[in-house]
Amino acid sequence: MAKKDEAQETQEIAAASGFDPVGFLKETREELDKVVWPSRQQLISESLAVLLMVILSASLIYLVDNFFNWGAGKVFGP
């Protein structure tokens, strides 16, 4: 309960006086401490997966575009 009272008191003070940069930085630091950061291996593997999906998607769009371009050339002539 003490943390709730302290948080509420901090919010009331900040609301009364406007923006509190020190409080903002403190709360930002507290939130960043809660973040679960990925390991180096996980970061690399997920980045490679994203790059692979981007390459595959771009290749598929390229092939479909060329197919429709070829089809339009056949229908409308050179």
PDB file with SEQRES, HELIX, SHEET and CRYST1 records, atoms N, CA, C and O in Angstrom:
SEQRES   1 A   78  MET ALA LYS LYS ASP GLU ALA GLN GLU THR GLN GLU ILE          
SEQRES   2 A   78  ALA ALA ALA SER GLY PHE ASP PRO VAL GLY PHE LEU LYS          
SEQRES   3 A   78  GLU THR ARG GLU GLU LEU ASP LYS VAL VAL TRP PRO SER          
SEQRES   4 A   78  ARG GLN GLN LEU ILE SER GLU SER LEU ALA VAL LEU LEU          
SEQRES   5 A   78  MET VAL ILE LEU SER ALA SER LEU ILE TYR LEU VAL ASP          
SEQRES   6 A   78  ASN PHE PHE ASN TRP GLY ALA GLY LYS VAL PHE GLY PRO          
HELIX    1 AA1 ALA A    2  SER A   17  1                                  16    
HELIX    2 AA2 PRO A   21  ASP A   33  1                                  13    
HELIX    3 AA3 ARG A   40  PHE A   76  1                                  37    
CRYST1    1.000    1.000    1.000  90.00  90.00  90.00 P 1           1          
ATOM      1  N   MET A   1       0.812  -1.195   0.000  1.00  0.00           N  
ATOM      2  CA  MET A   1       0.000   0.000   0.000  1.00  0.00           C  
ATOM      3  C   MET A   1       0.856   1.260   0.000  1.00  0.00           C  
ATOM      4  O   MET A   1       0.452   2.294  -0.533  1.00  0.00           O  
ATOM      5  N   ALA A   2       2.024   1.171   0.591  1.00  0.00           N  
ATOM      6  CA  ALA A   2       2.878   2.348   0.695  1.00  0.00           C  
ATOM      7  C   ALA A   2       3.313   2.827  -0.687  1.00  0.00           C  
ATOM      8  O   ALA A   2       3.396   4.029  -0.939  1.00  0.00           O  
ATOM      9  N   LYS A   3       3.592   1.870  -1.584  1.00  0.00           N  
ATOM     10  CA  LYS A   3       4.012   2.265  -2.930  1.00  0.00           C  
ATOM     11  C   LYS A   3       2.875   2.954  -3.670  1.00  0.00           C  
ATOM     12  O   LYS A   3       3.103   3.909  -4.414  1.00  0.00           O  
ATOM     13  N   LYS A   4       1.646   2.472  -3.468  1.00  0.00           N  
ATOM     14  CA  LYS A   4       0.498   3.113  -4.119  1.00  0.00           C  
ATOM     15  C   LYS A   4       0.319   4.535  -3.614  1.00  0.00           C  
ATOM     16  O   LYS A   4       0.080   5.455  -4.396  1.00  0.00           O  
ATOM     17  N   ASP A   5       0.437   4.711  -2.307  1.00  0.00           N  
ATOM     18  CA  ASP A   5       0.303   6.046  -1.721  1.00  0.00           C  
ATOM     19  C   ASP A   5       1.415   6.967  -2.225  1.00  0.00           C  
ATOM     20  O   ASP A   5       1.177   8.135  -2.532  1.00  0.00           O  
ATOM     21  N   GLU A   6       2.631   6.422  -2.304  1.00  0.00           N  
ATOM     22  CA  GLU A   6       3.761   7.221  -2.777  1.00  0.00           C  
ATOM     23  C   GLU A   6       3.586   7.588  -4.245  1.00  0.00           C  
ATOM     24  O   GLU A   6       3.870   8.719  -4.641  1.00  0.00           O  
ATOM     25  N   ALA A   7       3.123   6.647  -5.049  1.00  0.00           N  
ATOM     26  CA  ALA A   7       2.903   6.913  -6.473  1.00  0.00           C  
ATOM     27  C   ALA A   7       1.797   7.940  -6.658  1.00  0.00           C  
ATOM     28  O   ALA A   7       1.913   8.840  -7.490  1.00  0.00           O  
ATOM     29  N   GLN A   8       0.734   7.810  -5.890  1.00  0.00           N  
ATOM     30  CA  GLN A   8      -0.375   8.754  -5.999  1.00  0.00           C  
ATOM     31  C   GLN A   8       0.080  10.150  -5.569  1.00  0.00           C  
ATOM     32  O   GLN A   8      -0.286  11.149  -6.187  1.00  0.00           O  
ATOM     33  N   GLU A   9       0.864  10.205  -4.526  1.00  0.00           N  
ATOM     34  CA  GLU A   9       1.365  11.497  -4.043  1.00  0.00           C  
ATOM     35  C   GLU A   9       2.267  12.138  -5.093  1.00  0.00           C  
ATOM     36  O   GLU A   9       2.200  13.346  -5.324  1.00  0.00           O  
ATOM     37  N   THR A  10       3.112  11.327  -5.727  1.00  0.00           N  
ATOM     38  CA  THR A  10       4.004  11.829  -6.774  1.00  0.00           C  
ATOM     39  C   THR A  10       3.202  12.365  -7.949  1.00  0.00           C  
ATOM     40  O   THR A  10       3.533  13.409  -8.510  1.00  0.00           O  
ATOM     41  N   GLN A  11       2.151  11.652  -8.319  1.00  0.00           N  
ATOM     42  CA  GLN A  11       1.305  12.102  -9.429  1.00  0.00           C  
ATOM     43  C   GLN A  11       0.592  13.395  -9.084  1.00  0.00           C  
ATOM     44  O   GLN A  11       0.456  14.273  -9.936  1.00  0.00           O  
ATOM     45  N   GLU A  12       0.137  13.523  -7.852  1.00  0.00           N  
ATOM     46  CA  GLU A  12      -0.553  14.744  -7.443  1.00  0.00           C  
ATOM     47  C   GLU A  12       0.393  15.942  -7.467  1.00  0.00           C  
ATOM     48  O   GLU A  12       0.019  17.034  -7.896  1.00  0.00           O  
ATOM     49  N   ILE A  13       1.607  15.726  -7.007  1.00  0.00           N  
ATOM     50  CA  ILE A  13       2.591  16.809  -7.010  1.00  0.00           C  
ATOM     51  C   ILE A  13       2.928  17.208  -8.445  1.00  0.00           C  
ATOM     52  O   ILE A  13       3.006  18.395  -8.762  1.00  0.00           O  
ATOM     53  N   ALA A  14       3.127  16.208  -9.313  1.00  0.00           N  
ATOM     54  CA  ALA A  14       3.454  16.492 -10.709  1.00  0.00           C  
ATOM     55  C   ALA A  14       2.298  17.205 -11.394  1.00  0.00           C  
ATOM     56  O   ALA A  14       2.521  18.115 -12.193  1.00  0.00           O  
ATOM     57  N   ALA A  15       1.073  16.809 -11.097  1.00  0.00           N  
ATOM     58  CA  ALA A  15      -0.094  17.453 -11.709  1.00  0.00           C  
ATOM     59  C   ALA A  15      -0.218  18.893 -11.238  1.00  0.00           C  
ATOM     60  O   ALA A  15      -0.623  19.761 -12.011  1.00  0.00           O  
ATOM     61  N   ALA A  16       0.121  19.156  -9.997  1.00  0.00           N  
ATOM     62  CA  ALA A  16      -0.009  20.496  -9.454  1.00  0.00           C  
ATOM     63  C   ALA A  16       1.073  21.432  -9.994  1.00  0.00           C  
ATOM     64  O   ALA A  16       0.806  22.606 -10.251  1.00  0.00           O  
ATOM     65  N   SER A  17       2.282  20.920 -10.166  1.00  0.00           N  
ATOM     66  CA  SER A  17       3.384  21.785 -10.559  1.00  0.00           C  
ATOM     67  C   SER A  17       3.724  21.715 -12.039  1.00  0.00           C  
ATOM     68  O   SER A  17       4.585  22.465 -12.499  1.00  0.00           O  
ATOM     69  N   GLY A  18       3.085  20.853 -12.789  1.00  0.00           N  
ATOM     70  CA  GLY A  18       3.398  20.713 -14.201  1.00  0.00           C  
ATOM     71  C   GLY A  18       4.356  19.559 -14.431  1.00  0.00           C  
ATOM     72  O   GLY A  18       4.362  18.589 -13.674  1.00  0.00           O  
ATOM     73  N   PHE A  19       5.154  19.663 -15.460  1.00  0.00           N  
ATOM     74  CA  PHE A  19       6.079  18.591 -15.832  1.00  0.00           C  
ATOM     75  C   PHE A  19       7.259  18.524 -14.877  1.00  0.00           C  
ATOM     76  O   PHE A  19       7.878  19.539 -14.559  1.00  0.00           O  
ATOM     77  N   ASP A  20       7.563  17.301 -14.420  1.00  0.00           N  
ATOM     78  CA  ASP A  20       8.674  17.074 -13.497  1.00  0.00           C  
ATOM     79  C   ASP A  20       9.735  16.245 -14.210  1.00  0.00           C  
ATOM     80  O   ASP A  20       9.604  15.023 -14.281  1.00  0.00           O  
ATOM     81  N   PRO A  21      10.794  16.880 -14.747  1.00  0.00           N  
ATOM     82  CA  PRO A  21      11.789  16.130 -15.518  1.00  0.00           C  
ATOM     83  C   PRO A  21      12.536  15.081 -14.693  1.00  0.00           C  
ATOM     84  O   PRO A  21      12.854  14.012 -15.215  1.00  0.00           O  
ATOM     85  N   VAL A  22      12.822  15.356 -13.431  1.00  0.00           N  
ATOM     86  CA  VAL A  22      13.535  14.388 -12.596  1.00  0.00           C  
ATOM     87  C   VAL A  22      12.648  13.176 -12.344  1.00  0.00           C  
ATOM     88  O   VAL A  22      13.106  12.036 -12.418  1.00  0.00           O  
ATOM     89  N   GLY A  23      11.388  13.426 -12.049  1.00  0.00           N  
ATOM     90  CA  GLY A  23      10.445  12.328 -11.842  1.00  0.00           C  
ATOM     91  C   GLY A  23      10.248  11.513 -13.111  1.00  0.00           C  
ATOM     92  O   GLY A  23      10.149  10.287 -13.070  1.00  0.00           O  
ATOM     93  N   PHE A  24      10.194  12.216 -14.239  1.00  0.00           N  
ATOM     94  CA  PHE A  24      10.049  11.534 -15.520  1.00  0.00           C  
ATOM     95  C   PHE A  24      11.223  10.598 -15.768  1.00  0.00           C  
ATOM     96  O   PHE A  24      11.025   9.443 -16.146  1.00  0.00           O  
ATOM     97  N   LEU A  25      12.438  11.081 -15.561  1.00  0.00           N  
ATOM     98  CA  LEU A  25      13.626  10.251 -15.768  1.00  0.00           C  
ATOM     99  C   LEU A  25      13.669   9.076 -14.798  1.00  0.00           C  
ATOM    100  O   LEU A  25      14.084   7.980 -15.175  1.00  0.00           O  
ATOM    101  N   LYS A  26      13.245   9.292 -13.556  1.00  0.00           N  
ATOM    102  CA  LYS A  26      13.218   8.224 -12.571  1.00  0.00           C  
ATOM    103  C   LYS A  26      12.224   7.143 -12.979  1.00  0.00           C  
ATOM    104  O   LYS A  26      12.536   5.953 -12.922  1.00  0.00           O  
ATOM    105  N   GLU A  27      11.042   7.552 -13.386  1.00  0.00           N  
ATOM    106  CA  GLU A  27      10.024   6.591 -13.803  1.00  0.00           C  
ATOM    107  C   GLU A  27      10.428   5.875 -15.092  1.00  0.00           C  
ATOM    108  O   GLU A  27      10.133   4.693 -15.270  1.00  0.00           O  
ATOM    109  N   THR A  28      11.099   6.591 -15.981  1.00  0.00           N  
ATOM    110  CA  THR A  28      11.589   5.968 -17.212  1.00  0.00           C  
ATOM    111  C   THR A  28      12.609   4.894 -16.880  1.00  0.00           C  
ATOM    112  O   THR A  28      12.573   3.803 -17.450  1.00  0.00           O  
ATOM    113  N   ARG A  29      13.510   5.190 -15.972  1.00  0.00           N  
ATOM    114  CA  ARG A  29      14.519   4.213 -15.549  1.00  0.00           C  
ATOM    115  C   ARG A  29      13.856   2.987 -14.920  1.00  0.00           C  
ATOM    116  O   ARG A  29      14.274   1.859 -15.182  1.00  0.00           O  
ATOM    117  N   GLU A  30      12.828   3.196 -14.094  1.00  0.00           N  
ATOM    118  CA  GLU A  30      12.116   2.081 -13.465  1.00  0.00           C  
ATOM    119  C   GLU A  30      11.453   1.198 -14.512  1.00  0.00           C  
ATOM    120  O   GLU A  30      11.474  -0.027 -14.395  1.00  0.00           O  
ATOM    121  N   GLU A  31      10.869   1.805 -15.527  1.00  0.00           N  
ATOM    122  CA  GLU A  31      10.214   1.027 -16.587  1.00  0.00           C  
ATOM    123  C   GLU A  31      11.238   0.263 -17.424  1.00  0.00           C  
ATOM    124  O   GLU A  31      10.992  -0.879 -17.811  1.00  0.00           O  
ATOM    125  N   LEU A  32      12.391   0.888 -17.708  1.00  0.00           N  
ATOM    126  CA  LEU A  32      13.425   0.202 -18.483  1.00  0.00           C  
ATOM    127  C   LEU A  32      14.026  -0.964 -17.711  1.00  0.00           C  
ATOM    128  O   LEU A  32      14.496  -1.924 -18.322  1.00  0.00           O  
ATOM    129  N   ASP A  33      14.020  -0.902 -16.377  1.00  0.00           N  
ATOM    130  CA  ASP A  33      14.504  -2.025 -15.572  1.00  0.00           C  
ATOM    131  C   ASP A  33      13.576  -3.230 -15.687  1.00  0.00           C  
ATOM    132  O   ASP A  33      14.003  -4.360 -15.451  1.00  0.00           O  
ATOM    133  N   LYS A  34      12.314  -3.005 -16.047  1.00  0.00           N  
ATOM    134  CA  LYS A  34      11.343  -4.096 -16.180  1.00  0.00           C  
ATOM    135  C   LYS A  34      11.430  -4.803 -17.532  1.00  0.00           C  
ATOM    136  O   LYS A  34      10.873  -5.887 -17.704  1.00  0.00           O  
ATOM    137  N   VAL A  35      12.127  -4.191 -18.492  1.00  0.00           N  
ATOM    138  CA  VAL A  35      12.206  -4.750 -19.842  1.00  0.00           C  
ATOM    139  C   VAL A  35      13.065  -6.006 -19.838  1.00  0.00           C  
ATOM    140  O   VAL A  35      14.124  -6.044 -19.213  1.00  0.00           O  
ATOM    141  N   VAL A  36      12.594  -7.040 -20.548  1.00  0.00           N  
ATOM    142  CA  VAL A  36      13.375  -8.258 -20.716  1.00  0.00           C  
ATOM    143  C   VAL A  36      14.081  -8.148 -22.057  1.00  0.00           C  
ATOM    144  O   VAL A  36      13.456  -8.304 -23.105  1.00  0.00           O  
ATOM    145  N   TRP A  37      15.379  -7.880 -22.029  1.00  0.00           N  
ATOM    146  CA  TRP A  37      16.147  -7.682 -23.239  1.00  0.00           C  
ATOM    147  C   TRP A  37      16.529  -9.027 -23.835  1.00  0.00           C  
ATOM    148  O   TRP A  37      16.837  -9.960 -23.093  1.00  0.00           O  
ATOM    149  N   PRO A  38      16.516  -9.152 -25.177  1.00  0.00           N  
ATOM    150  CA  PRO A  38      16.883 -10.433 -25.805  1.00  0.00           C  
ATOM    151  C   PRO A  38      18.384 -10.685 -25.706  1.00  0.00           C  
ATOM    152  O   PRO A  38      19.193  -9.764 -25.595  1.00  0.00           O  
ATOM    153  N   SER A  39      18.718 -11.974 -25.750  1.00  0.00           N  
ATOM    154  CA  SER A  39      20.138 -12.324 -25.757  1.00  0.00           C  
ATOM    155  C   SER A  39      20.724 -12.014 -27.134  1.00  0.00           C  
ATOM    156  O   SER A  39      19.986 -11.760 -28.086  1.00  0.00           O  
ATOM    157  N   ARG A  40      22.039 -12.035 -27.232  1.00  0.00           N  
ATOM    158  CA  ARG A  40      22.689 -11.747 -28.506  1.00  0.00           C  
ATOM    159  C   ARG A  40      22.283 -12.767 -29.568  1.00  0.00           C  
ATOM    160  O   ARG A  40      22.005 -12.409 -30.712  1.00  0.00           O  
ATOM    161  N   GLN A  41      22.252 -14.039 -29.178  1.00  0.00           N  
ATOM    162  CA  GLN A  41      21.880 -15.112 -30.109  1.00  0.00           C  
ATOM    163  C   GLN A  41      20.445 -14.923 -30.594  1.00  0.00           C  
ATOM    164  O   GLN A  41      20.172 -15.063 -31.786  1.00  0.00           O  
ATOM    165  N   GLN A  42      19.534 -14.608 -29.689  1.00  0.00           N  
ATOM    166  CA  GLN A  42      18.135 -14.404 -30.048  1.00  0.00           C  
ATOM    167  C   GLN A  42      17.986 -13.196 -30.965  1.00  0.00           C  
ATOM    168  O   GLN A  42      17.208 -13.236 -31.917  1.00  0.00           O  
ATOM    169  N   LEU A  43      18.711 -12.140 -30.693  1.00  0.00           N  
ATOM    170  CA  LEU A  43      18.658 -10.936 -31.517  1.00  0.00           C  
ATOM    171  C   LEU A  43      19.126 -11.227 -32.943  1.00  0.00           C  
ATOM    172  O   LEU A  43      18.498 -10.791 -33.907  1.00  0.00           O  
ATOM    173  N   ILE A  44      20.221 -11.959 -33.071  1.00  0.00           N  
ATOM    174  CA  ILE A  44      20.750 -12.289 -34.393  1.00  0.00           C  
ATOM    175  C   ILE A  44      19.790 -13.192 -35.153  1.00  0.00           C  
ATOM    176  O   ILE A  44      19.513 -12.950 -36.328  1.00  0.00           O  
ATOM    177  N   SER A  45      19.280 -14.230 -34.499  1.00  0.00           N  
ATOM    178  CA  SER A  45      18.404 -15.171 -35.203  1.00  0.00           C  
ATOM    179  C   SER A  45      17.090 -14.513 -35.631  1.00  0.00           C  
ATOM    180  O   SER A  45      16.593 -14.780 -36.725  1.00  0.00           O  
ATOM    181  N   GLU A  46      16.536 -13.672 -34.793  1.00  0.00           N  
ATOM    182  CA  GLU A  46      15.286 -13.006 -35.162  1.00  0.00           C  
ATOM    183  C   GLU A  46      15.515 -11.950 -36.236  1.00  0.00           C  
ATOM    184  O   GLU A  46      14.650 -11.740 -37.086  1.00  0.00           O  
ATOM    185  N   SER A  47      16.655 -11.292 -36.212  1.00  0.00           N  
ATOM    186  CA  SER A  47      16.976 -10.320 -37.266  1.00  0.00           C  
ATOM    187  C   SER A  47      17.140 -11.023 -38.606  1.00  0.00           C  
ATOM    188  O   SER A  47      16.680 -10.520 -39.631  1.00  0.00           O  
ATOM    189  N   LEU A  48      17.789 -12.178 -38.606  1.00  0.00           N  
ATOM    190  CA  LEU A  48      17.938 -12.950 -39.840  1.00  0.00           C  
ATOM    191  C   LEU A  48      16.582 -13.432 -40.353  1.00  0.00           C  
ATOM    192  O   LEU A  48      16.348 -13.445 -41.562  1.00  0.00           O  
ATOM    193  N   ALA A  49      15.696 -13.824 -39.452  1.00  0.00           N  
ATOM    194  CA  ALA A  49      14.366 -14.260 -39.858  1.00  0.00           C  
ATOM    195  C   ALA A  49      13.602 -13.106 -40.514  1.00  0.00           C  
ATOM    196  O   ALA A  49      12.912 -13.310 -41.514  1.00  0.00           O  
ATOM    197  N   VAL A  50      13.720 -11.908 -39.964  1.00  0.00           N  
ATOM    198  CA  VAL A  50      13.054 -10.741 -40.539  1.00  0.00           C  
ATOM    199  C   VAL A  50      13.630 -10.430 -41.919  1.00  0.00           C  
ATOM    200  O   VAL A  50      12.878 -10.178 -42.860  1.00  0.00           O  
ATOM    201  N   LEU A  51      14.948 -10.444 -42.045  1.00  0.00           N  
ATOM    202  CA  LEU A  51      15.578 -10.187 -43.342  1.00  0.00           C  
ATOM    203  C   LEU A  51      15.151 -11.218 -44.384  1.00  0.00           C  
ATOM    204  O   LEU A  51      14.883 -10.858 -45.530  1.00  0.00           O  
ATOM    205  N   LEU A  52      15.085 -12.487 -44.005  1.00  0.00           N  
ATOM    206  CA  LEU A  52      14.654 -13.538 -44.917  1.00  0.00           C  
ATOM    207  C   LEU A  52      13.223 -13.306 -45.388  1.00  0.00           C  
ATOM    208  O   LEU A  52      12.928 -13.455 -46.574  1.00  0.00           O  
ATOM    209  N   MET A  53      12.336 -12.944 -44.470  1.00  0.00           N  
ATOM    210  CA  MET A  53      10.937 -12.699 -44.842  1.00  0.00           C  
ATOM    211  C   MET A  53      10.822 -11.485 -45.757  1.00  0.00           C  
ATOM    212  O   MET A  53      10.006 -11.492 -46.679  1.00  0.00           O  
ATOM    213  N   VAL A  54      11.610 -10.454 -45.527  1.00  0.00           N  
ATOM    214  CA  VAL A  54      11.586  -9.273 -46.392  1.00  0.00           C  
ATOM    215  C   VAL A  54      12.061  -9.638 -47.794  1.00  0.00           C  
ATOM    216  O   VAL A  54      11.463  -9.216 -48.784  1.00  0.00           O  
ATOM    217  N   ILE A  55      13.133 -10.420 -47.880  1.00  0.00           N  
ATOM    218  CA  ILE A  55      13.656 -10.837 -49.185  1.00  0.00           C  
ATOM    219  C   ILE A  55      12.635 -11.706 -49.916  1.00  0.00           C  
ATOM    220  O   ILE A  55      12.403 -11.519 -51.111  1.00  0.00           O  
ATOM    221  N   LEU A  56      12.026 -12.649 -49.208  1.00  0.00           N  
ATOM    222  CA  LEU A  56      11.015 -13.508 -49.836  1.00  0.00           C  
ATOM    223  C   LEU A  56       9.800 -12.707 -50.300  1.00  0.00           C  
ATOM    224  O   LEU A  56       9.291 -12.938 -51.396  1.00  0.00           O  
ATOM    225  N   SER A  57       9.339 -11.783 -49.491  1.00  0.00           N  
ATOM    226  CA  SER A  57       8.191 -10.957 -49.867  1.00  0.00           C  
ATOM    227  C   SER A  57       8.509 -10.083 -51.070  1.00  0.00           C  
ATOM    228  O   SER A  57       7.699  -9.969 -51.990  1.00  0.00           O  
ATOM    229  N   ALA A  58       9.677  -9.471 -51.069  1.00  0.00           N  
ATOM    230  CA  ALA A  58      10.076  -8.624 -52.197  1.00  0.00           C  
ATOM    231  C   ALA A  58      10.199  -9.447 -53.471  1.00  0.00           C  
ATOM    232  O   ALA A  58       9.810  -8.988 -54.544  1.00  0.00           O  
ATOM    233  N   SER A  59      10.737 -10.658 -53.364  1.00  0.00           N  
ATOM    234  CA  SER A  59      10.867 -11.530 -54.537  1.00  0.00           C  
ATOM    235  C   SER A  59       9.500 -11.930 -55.076  1.00  0.00           C  
ATOM    236  O   SER A  59       9.293 -11.947 -56.289  1.00  0.00           O  
ATOM    237  N   LEU A  60       8.581 -12.246 -54.197  1.00  0.00           N  
ATOM    238  CA  LEU A  60       7.233 -12.618 -54.626  1.00  0.00           C  
ATOM    239  C   LEU A  60       6.538 -11.446 -55.321  1.00  0.00           C  
ATOM    240  O   LEU A  60       5.903 -11.628 -56.360  1.00  0.00           O  
ATOM    241  N   ILE A  61       6.654 -10.264 -54.761  1.00  0.00           N  
ATOM    242  CA  ILE A  61       6.049  -9.076 -55.375  1.00  0.00           C  
ATOM    243  C   ILE A  61       6.683  -8.811 -56.735  1.00  0.00           C  
ATOM    244  O   ILE A  61       5.977  -8.467 -57.683  1.00  0.00           O  
ATOM    245  N   TYR A  62       7.985  -8.961 -56.850  1.00  0.00           N  
ATOM    246  CA  TYR A  62       8.691  -8.777 -58.117  1.00  0.00           C  
ATOM    247  C   TYR A  62       8.181  -9.766 -59.172  1.00  0.00           C  
ATOM    248  O   TYR A  62       7.906  -9.386 -60.310  1.00  0.00           O  
ATOM    249  N   LEU A  63       8.058 -11.037 -58.780  1.00  0.00           N  
ATOM    250  CA  LEU A  63       7.594 -12.054 -59.732  1.00  0.00           C  
ATOM    251  C   LEU A  63       6.153 -11.810 -60.168  1.00  0.00           C  
ATOM    252  O   LEU A  63       5.842 -11.936 -61.352  1.00  0.00           O  
ATOM    253  N   VAL A  64       5.275 -11.466 -59.243  1.00  0.00           N  
ATOM    254  CA  VAL A  64       3.870 -11.192 -59.583  1.00  0.00           C  
ATOM    255  C   VAL A  64       3.788  -9.969 -60.490  1.00  0.00           C  
ATOM    256  O   VAL A  64       3.014  -9.962 -61.448  1.00  0.00           O  
ATOM    257  N   ASP A  65       4.575  -8.936 -60.202  1.00  0.00           N  
ATOM    258  CA  ASP A  65       4.587  -7.735 -61.034  1.00  0.00           C  
ATOM    259  C   ASP A  65       5.041  -8.067 -62.457  1.00  0.00           C  
ATOM    260  O   ASP A  65       4.432  -7.618 -63.428  1.00  0.00           O  
ATOM    261  N   ASN A  66       6.103  -8.850 -62.575  1.00  0.00           N  
ATOM    262  CA  ASN A  66       6.575  -9.240 -63.903  1.00  0.00           C  
ATOM    263  C   ASN A  66       5.544 -10.094 -64.639  1.00  0.00           C  
ATOM    264  O   ASN A  66       5.393  -9.955 -65.853  1.00  0.00           O  
ATOM    265  N   PHE A  67       4.840 -10.964 -63.939  1.00  0.00           N  
ATOM    266  CA  PHE A  67       3.802 -11.786 -64.557  1.00  0.00           C  
ATOM    267  C   PHE A  67       2.683 -10.909 -65.113  1.00  0.00           C  
ATOM    268  O   PHE A  67       2.255 -11.104 -66.250  1.00  0.00           O  
ATOM    269  N   PHE A  68       2.211  -9.955 -64.332  1.00  0.00           N  
ATOM    270  CA  PHE A  68       1.150  -9.065 -64.802  1.00  0.00           C  
ATOM    271  C   PHE A  68       1.644  -8.165 -65.930  1.00  0.00           C  
ATOM    272  O   PHE A  68       0.886  -7.864 -66.852  1.00  0.00           O  
ATOM    273  N   ASN A  69       2.886  -7.738 -65.871  1.00  0.00           N  
ATOM    274  CA  ASN A  69       3.465  -6.938 -66.948  1.00  0.00           C  
ATOM    275  C   ASN A  69       3.503  -7.765 -68.239  1.00  0.00           C  
ATOM    276  O   ASN A  69       3.156  -7.259 -69.306  1.00  0.00           O  
ATOM    277  N   TRP A  70       3.916  -9.010 -68.150  1.00  0.00           N  
ATOM    278  CA  TRP A  70       3.940  -9.904 -69.303  1.00  0.00           C  
ATOM    279  C   TRP A  70       2.519 -10.117 -69.839  1.00  0.00           C  
ATOM    280  O   TRP A  70       2.297 -10.070 -71.049  1.00  0.00           O  
ATOM    281  N   GLY A  71       1.554 -10.351 -68.933  1.00  0.00           N  
ATOM    282  CA  GLY A  71       0.160 -10.555 -69.341  1.00  0.00           C  
ATOM    283  C   GLY A  71      -0.407  -9.321 -70.006  1.00  0.00           C  
ATOM    284  O   GLY A  71      -1.119  -9.435 -71.004  1.00  0.00           O  
ATOM    285  N   ALA A  72      -0.115  -8.152 -69.484  1.00  0.00           N  
ATOM    286  CA  ALA A  72      -0.607  -6.911 -70.089  1.00  0.00           C  
ATOM    287  C   ALA A  72       0.011  -6.712 -71.467  1.00  0.00           C  
ATOM    288  O   ALA A  72      -0.646  -6.200 -72.373  1.00  0.00           O  
ATOM    289  N   GLY A  73       1.268  -7.112 -71.631  1.00  0.00           N  
ATOM    290  CA  GLY A  73       1.916  -7.012 -72.951  1.00  0.00           C  
ATOM    291  C   GLY A  73       1.259  -7.924 -73.957  1.00  0.00           C  
ATOM    292  O   GLY A  73       1.135  -7.563 -75.127  1.00  0.00           O  
ATOM    293  N   LYS A  74       0.829  -9.115 -73.521  1.00  0.00           N  
ATOM    294  CA  LYS A  74       0.166 -10.041 -74.420  1.00  0.00           C  
ATOM    295  C   LYS A  74      -1.231  -9.545 -74.809  1.00  0.00           C  
ATOM    296  O   LYS A  74      -1.657  -9.713 -75.951  1.00  0.00           O  
ATOM    297  N   VAL A  75      -1.936  -8.937 -73.857  1.00  0.00           N  
ATOM    298  CA  VAL A  75      -3.298  -8.479 -74.117  1.00  0.00           C  
ATOM    299  C   VAL A  75      -3.288  -7.212 -74.959  1.00  0.00           C  
ATOM    300  O   VAL A  75      -4.032  -7.121 -75.936  1.00  0.00           O  
ATOM    301  N   PHE A  76      -2.467  -6.239 -74.605  1.00  0.00           N  
ATOM    302  CA  PHE A  76      -2.506  -4.935 -75.263  1.00  0.00           C  
ATOM    303  C   PHE A  76      -1.484  -4.787 -76.377  1.00  0.00           C  
ATOM    304  O   PHE A  76      -1.496  -3.782 -77.086  1.00  0.00           O  
ATOM    305  N   GLY A  77      -0.609  -5.749 -76.547  1.00  0.00           N  
ATOM    306  CA  GLY A  77       0.369  -5.694 -77.620  1.00  0.00           C  
ATOM    307  C   GLY A  77       1.581  -4.857 -77.255  1.00  0.00           C  
ATOM    308  O   GLY A  77       1.611  -4.213 -76.206  1.00  0.00           O  
ATOM    309  N   PRO A  78       2.601  -4.872 -78.145  1.00  0.00           N  
ATOM    310  CA  PRO A  78       3.849  -4.139 -77.860  1.00  0.00           C  
ATOM    311  C   PRO A  78       3.721  -2.657 -78.006  1.00  0.00           C  
ATOM    312  O   PRO A  78       4.691  -1.929 -77.796  1.00  0.00           O  
TER     313      PRO A  78                                                      
END                                                                             
